[in-house]
């Protein structure tokens, strides 16, 4: 196993350049998918590495229920500086699992509470709530259960074309399953602090993705920009967004400025000779190397454990 087990703990740094450049030079749809996939793999690999390191550390703790063979000299020799890293990994893994578990619990609780509050409201796919507070959000779900929720306080000040933008924006969140991308990067950020820049970027790119889908549906980028700005000003008085809009609305001036410019190119992969292309390839290489090193460490430790404690 050796030092390879530590690589997934530092390789998230390779995704930082992509996080900064992707939102500026890639289509928001492409940037969201690339960044969320990289964050999910890097976060899972770093957690796996912590688990592998924690095996030797856990077996050394007094009163643990693990087999004594897990603390055999062969196992401890596979973990560099097992006395320090093993026990530190136990503490780090406990924090990671607690943070991810808390996020998943909140995610499920909020979805359950929102669906219970919307139960019985008329309107398949869209629910207009008689409420003076201005808000709009999308509630993900299975077929027939996903809904767009808008208050009358949000609809009243908007002209008809801007209302179309609002509904198209929220439907784009549902169609693109943006809640999954957001959940993946939020979990990854809790699994490894170095992945927090990817969370911030994806929180912005999913909003830009929905903005572009709304602009295409309405056919007017300036109307879309006005709707985004007006909705942001109105929603200042609204409560905190529900989990369906887990990300903040993002830097609204940047979103408006992007909508006032030309539509972004929709190519699936940037050219290698550009800065963003190099950043994407570096992040892809780091992600692949992280997956390979964690898999190699897992197989190596499994073989050592099998030899130390044969069935």
FENWOKA-V511616 format. One line per field, one symbol per residue. ss: DSSP state (A for helix, B for strand, O for the rest). phi: phi as a letter, one per 20 degrees, with the letter a starting at -180 (. if undefined). burial: b if it has 16 or more other C-alpha atoms within 10 Angstrom, else e. A space follows every 50 residues. Layout:
BEGIN
ss=???
phi=???
burial=???
END
This chain:
BEGIN
ss=OOOAAAAAAAAAAAAAAAAAAAAAAOOAAAAAAAAAAAAAAAAAAAAAAA AAAAAAAAAOOOOOOOOAAAAOAAAAAAOOOAAAAAAAAAAAAAAAAAAA AAAAAAAAAAAAAAAAAAOOOOOOOBBBBOOOOOOBBBBOOOOOOOBBBB BAAAAOOOOAAAAAAAAAAAAAAAAOOAAAAAAAAAAAAAAOAAAAAAAA AAAAAAAAAAAAAAAAAAOOAAAAAAAAAAAAAAAAAOOOOOAAAOOOOO OAAAAAAAAAOOOOOOOOOOOOOOAAAAAAAAAAAAAAAAAAAAAAAAAA AAAAAAAAOOO
phi=.lfgfegfedfgffefgffeeffecdfgffffffffffffffffffffff fffffffffeffmfefffffdfgfffffdflgfeffffffffffffffff ffffffgffffffffffefnffoencceefbffebbbddfrfgnefbddc effefgfefffffffgfffffffffelffffffffffffffbgfefgfff fffefffffffffffffenbffffffffffffffffeefggffgdgffgn ffgfffffffeffffdffbffffdffffffffffffffffffffffffff ffffffffcff
burial=beebbbbbbebbbbbbbbbebbbebbbbbbbbbbbbbbbbbbbbbbbbbb bbbbbbbbbbeeeeeeeebbbbeebbebbbebeebbbbbbebbeebeebb eebeeebeeebeeebeeeeeeeeeebbbbeeebbbbbbbbeeeeebbbbb bbbbbeebeeebbbbbbbbbbbbbeeebbebbbbbbbbbbbbebbbbbbb bbbbbbbbbbbbbbbebbeebebbbbbbeebbebbeeeeebbbbbbbebb ebeebbebbbeeeeeeeeebeeeeebbbbbbbbbebbbbbbbbbbebbee beebbeebeee
END
